[in-house]
Amino acid sequence: MNTNDDKPNEVPEPAKSVGYRTPPEATRFKKGSSGNPKGRPKGSLNVATVFSKTLREKVVINENGQRKTVTKLEAALKQMVNKAASGDIRALQELLELARDAEARQNVPGVQNPVIEGLDQEVIDGIMQRLNPGGEEGGQELHKAAQEANDVDDQHG
């Protein structure tokens, strides 16, 4: 008899495959732990946040012999306007570009108060008819309310 009869014939475990998307088990992330345990610290700011925060800081300037507290953005714009007024061509070009951008942003129609166009109104009417096929009274009330809202937007817009 064989001395290994105590143990049944064990088949060795097949080698775990290692390759694309299957790293060795020893190097895998442990259950419950992140791949970036420290991560981004809470409260750290991005560049845009720091930039806008810096522009909103207050500074004291002298204007016509009086001390005045303004934001850094206001102070920078005053300096640019003053340089442009004194004949600095580069400052004048920058100022004109800023003014064009500001005017373009102001003239963009607001998405907050859209005016209902004729085609849009037809679509709304069709939806209202499908939702309320038998009761014309409720549909007419909603149609009237939509028309009134449209009229108010036309007056304000």
C-alpha positions in Angstrom: 0.0 0.0 0.0 1.0 3.6 -0.7 1.7 6.0 2.1 -0.3 8.6 0.4 -3.5 6.6 0.7 -4.5 8.7 3.7 -5.3 11.6 1.3 -7.4 11.0 -1.8 -5.8 11.9 -5.0 -5.9 15.7 -5.1 -5.9 17.5 -8.3 -3.8 20.7 -8.1 -5.7 23.9 -8.6 -5.4 25.3 -12.1 -3.2 28.3 -12.2 -5.2 31.5 -12.0 -4.8 33.3 -15.3 -3.1 36.7 -15.2 -3.5 39.1 -18.0 -5.7 41.8 -19.5 -8.2 42.9 -16.8 -7.1 40.1 -14.4 -4.1 41.3 -12.4 -2.4 39.0 -9.9 -4.5 38.6 -6.7 -1.6 39.9 -4.5 -1.7 43.3 -6.3 -5.5 43.7 -6.5 -7.3 46.3 -4.3 -8.5 44.7 -1.1 -12.2 44.6 -0.5 -13.5 47.8 1.0 -10.4 49.9 0.2 -10.2 52.6 -2.5 -7.6 52.8 -5.2 -7.0 56.4 -4.1 -7.4 56.3 -0.3 -6.4 59.9 0.3 -8.2 61.3 -2.7 -8.7 65.0 -3.3 -8.8 66.8 0.1 -12.1 68.3 1.0 -12.3 72.0 0.5 -9.5 72.1 -2.1 -10.4 74.6 -4.8 -10.1 74.6 -8.5 -8.6 77.4 -10.6 -11.9 79.0 -11.6 -13.0 79.2 -7.9 -9.8 80.7 -6.8 -9.8 83.2 -9.7 -13.4 84.4 -9.0 -12.7 84.5 -5.3 -9.6 86.6 -5.9 -11.5 89.0 -8.2 -14.1 89.6 -5.5 -11.6 90.6 -2.8 -11.8 94.2 -1.6 -9.0 96.8 -2.0 -8.8 100.4 -1.0 -8.1 102.9 -3.8 -7.7 106.7 -3.9 -10.1 108.3 -6.3 -10.3 112.1 -6.5 -8.5 112.4 -3.2 -10.9 110.1 -1.4 -10.4 106.6 -0.2 -12.8 104.1 -1.7 -13.2 100.3 -1.2 -13.9 98.4 -4.4 -13.3 94.8 -5.6 -10.1 93.9 -7.4 -12.0 93.4 -10.6 -13.4 96.9 -10.4 -10.0 98.4 -9.7 -8.5 96.5 -12.6 -11.2 97.7 -15.0 -10.8 101.3 -13.8 -7.1 101.1 -14.5 -7.7 99.7 -17.9 -10.2 102.4 -18.7 -7.8 105.1 -17.5 -5.0 103.7 -19.6 -7.3 103.5 -22.7 -8.4 107.1 -22.1 -4.8 108.3 -21.9 -4.0 106.8 -25.3 -2.7 103.3 -24.6 -3.7 101.4 -27.8 -3.3 97.9 -26.3 -5.5 98.8 -23.3 -8.1 100.3 -25.7 -8.2 97.1 -27.8 -8.6 94.9 -24.7 -11.3 97.2 -23.3 -13.2 97.1 -26.6 -13.0 93.4 -26.7 -14.3 93.1 -23.1 -17.1 95.5 -24.0 -18.1 93.5 -27.0 -18.2 90.3 -25.0 -20.2 91.8 -22.2 -22.7 93.3 -24.7 -23.0 90.0 -26.6 -23.8 88.2 -23.3 -26.4 90.8 -22.4 -28.1 90.5 -25.7 -28.4 86.7 -25.7 -32.1 85.9 -25.2 -32.7 84.4 -21.8 -33.7 80.7 -21.5 -35.5 81.4 -18.3 -38.5 83.2 -19.9 -38.9 81.6 -23.3 -41.7 83.0 -25.5 -44.0 80.3 -26.9 -43.8 80.4 -30.6 -46.7 79.5 -32.9 -45.4 76.0 -33.7 -44.7 75.3 -30.0 -48.2 76.4 -29.2 -49.6 74.0 -31.8 -47.6 71.1 -30.2 -48.9 72.1 -26.7 -52.5 72.2 -28.0 -52.1 68.8 -29.6 -50.7 67.4 -26.3 -53.6 69.0 -24.4 -56.2 67.4 -26.7 -54.6 64.0 -26.3 -54.6 64.4 -22.5 -58.1 65.7 -22.3 -60.1 64.4 -25.3 -63.6 64.5 -23.7 -63.4 67.5 -21.3 -62.9 70.5 -23.5 -63.4 72.9 -20.6 -60.2 72.0 -18.8 -58.2 72.0 -22.0 -59.6 75.5 -22.9 -58.7 76.8 -19.4 -55.1 75.5 -19.8 -54.9 76.9 -23.3 -56.1 80.3 -22.0 -53.6 80.2 -19.2 -50.8 79.4 -21.7 -51.9 82.3 -23.9 -51.9 84.7 -21.0 -48.4 83.6 -20.0 -47.3 84.1 -23.6 -48.8 87.6 -23.7 -47.1 88.5 -20.4 -43.7 87.2 -21.8 -44.2 89.2 -25.0 -44.9 92.4 -22.9 -41.8 91.9 -20.8 -39.5 90.4 -23.4 
